[in-house]
Amino acid sequence: MLATLRLKKNEDRRIKQGHLWVFSNEVDINATPLKDFQPGQQVIIEADNGKPLGMGYVNPNTLICARLLSRSAKLELNLKFLKKRIQEAQALRELSFDKPYYRLLFAEADGLPGLVIDRFGDVFSVQISTAGMEVIKADILQVLENLYHPQAIVLKNNLAARELEGLPLYEEVLGELPEELIIEENATQFAIPVEAGQKTGWFYDHRQSRARLQSLSKGKRVLDVFSYLGGWGLACATAGAAEVTCVDASELALDGVDKNAQLNGVQDKVVTIQGNAFDVLNALKTEEQKFDVVIVDPPAFIKRKKDFKQGFEAYKRINQLAMRVLAKDGVLVSASCSHHLTRDQLLQAVQSAGRHIDRQVQLFDQGHQAPDHPVHPAIPESEYIKTLFFKVGPSW
């Protein structure tokens, strides 16, 4: 029998509307003191009148102190439960992808808060960000083993969210990680450094937008800023771009670009520049370089609400610099992975940047996060990717 976590009166509204989070100030600590629970403990979450709202897990030491896993109070988070959720997630991916390269599981949006799994064929990259998932780590690994018999599982548990949960940061490889791990996306191959790479090793989230850009890049001179392993730029190169320049601050990332260019036989038209994106764009402007297509896909400039003003200015500045190296009537692809920046605010940042340097911007297309990053309608936090396609020309 699971312990119960009781909410205060009227604090069940968000849960009833479909959200999965309970905040610590919503708990009736007189009826169910938080200090009585262990981090990651499974609980029945109930309304103030004792009516069960569902099953979840608790961490008494965090602001989000509980996360709902099921509206049924009769279920438990075990091997059977995990298997069903992962199989449901897999079925959703198979609607869109015919090869085993995708985000297999996307936390709250797939009904398993605190768990992200990326699939690279027979290798799985796993991120556990909450105590509730850490407690059942062995079960997660067992289900992956039972369902997929993976060659390797890489635990990338080095994300900052774990510190908020009181969890240690670590990375671990289980099984035999191949010397070279290659995925395919948009008819382009990429060698993925799962261990040394950023986040889970790859960013599947812009896949559809990259495919859209491929249709615009034939014969074009392309600049991919914040390129990482060349997800945007190399997709353009394999689609027939005349020349691609990839910019990143990381030497490891640009080594990956060179390797992936060779992998796709486009090394003769791909060059890299290592450096701070703002500095590199300024230097390219000074050299009077012009590109037909410029992509700016930065890391999140706004990680917390309090960073909004400074981050918004950074989005304006990077887009302004990008416009300055665009050829007349060139295409600007402006992307953001900041949840705290809405699509309309990104649009405002680009419009403001254009007006500041007397450019006219026309939004002609826009992209969303890929279908392996589903959105939970009640959880705005599960929607974070925005991609806007602009034609940029002289002021009207």
Secondary structure as GFF3:
##gff-version 3
##sequence-region A 1 396
A	DSSP	beta_strand	3	6	.	.	.	ID=ss1
A	DSSP	alpha_helix	13	16	.	.	.	ID=ss2
A	DSSP	beta_strand	21	23	.	.	.	ID=ss3
A	DSSP	three_ten_helix	24	26	.	.	.	ID=ss4
A	DSSP	three_ten_helix	34	36	.	.	.	ID=ss5
A	DSSP	beta_strand	41	46	.	.	.	ID=ss6
A	DSSP	beta_strand	52	58	.	.	.	ID=ss7
A	DSSP	beta_strand	64	70	.	.	.	ID=ss8
A	DSSP	alpha_helix	79	94	.	.	.	ID=ss9
A	DSSP	beta_strand	101	106	.	.	.	ID=ss10
A	DSSP	three_ten_helix	107	110	.	.	.	ID=ss11
A	DSSP	beta_strand	115	120	.	.	.	ID=ss12
A	DSSP	beta_strand	123	128	.	.	.	ID=ss13
A	DSSP	alpha_helix	131	135	.	.	.	ID=ss14
A	DSSP	alpha_helix	137	148	.	.	.	ID=ss15
A	DSSP	beta_strand	152	157	.	.	.	ID=ss16
A	DSSP	alpha_helix	161	164	.	.	.	ID=ss17
A	DSSP	beta_strand	170	175	.	.	.	ID=ss18
A	DSSP	beta_strand	182	185	.	.	.	ID=ss19
A	DSSP	beta_strand	188	191	.	.	.	ID=ss20
A	DSSP	three_ten_helix	204	206	.	.	.	ID=ss21
A	DSSP	alpha_helix	207	214	.	.	.	ID=ss22
A	DSSP	beta_strand	221	225	.	.	.	ID=ss23
A	DSSP	alpha_helix	233	238	.	.	.	ID=ss24
A	DSSP	beta_strand	243	248	.	.	.	ID=ss25
A	DSSP	alpha_helix	251	263	.	.	.	ID=ss26
A	DSSP	three_ten_helix	267	269	.	.	.	ID=ss27
A	DSSP	beta_strand	270	274	.	.	.	ID=ss28
A	DSSP	alpha_helix	277	286	.	.	.	ID=ss29
A	DSSP	beta_strand	291	296	.	.	.	ID=ss30
A	DSSP	three_ten_helix	305	307	.	.	.	ID=ss31
A	DSSP	alpha_helix	308	324	.	.	.	ID=ss32
A	DSSP	beta_strand	326	336	.	.	.	ID=ss33
A	DSSP	alpha_helix	343	356	.	.	.	ID=ss34
A	DSSP	beta_strand	359	368	.	.	.	ID=ss35
A	DSSP	three_ten_helix	380	382	.	.	.	ID=ss36
A	DSSP	beta_strand	386	394	.	.	.	ID=ss37
###
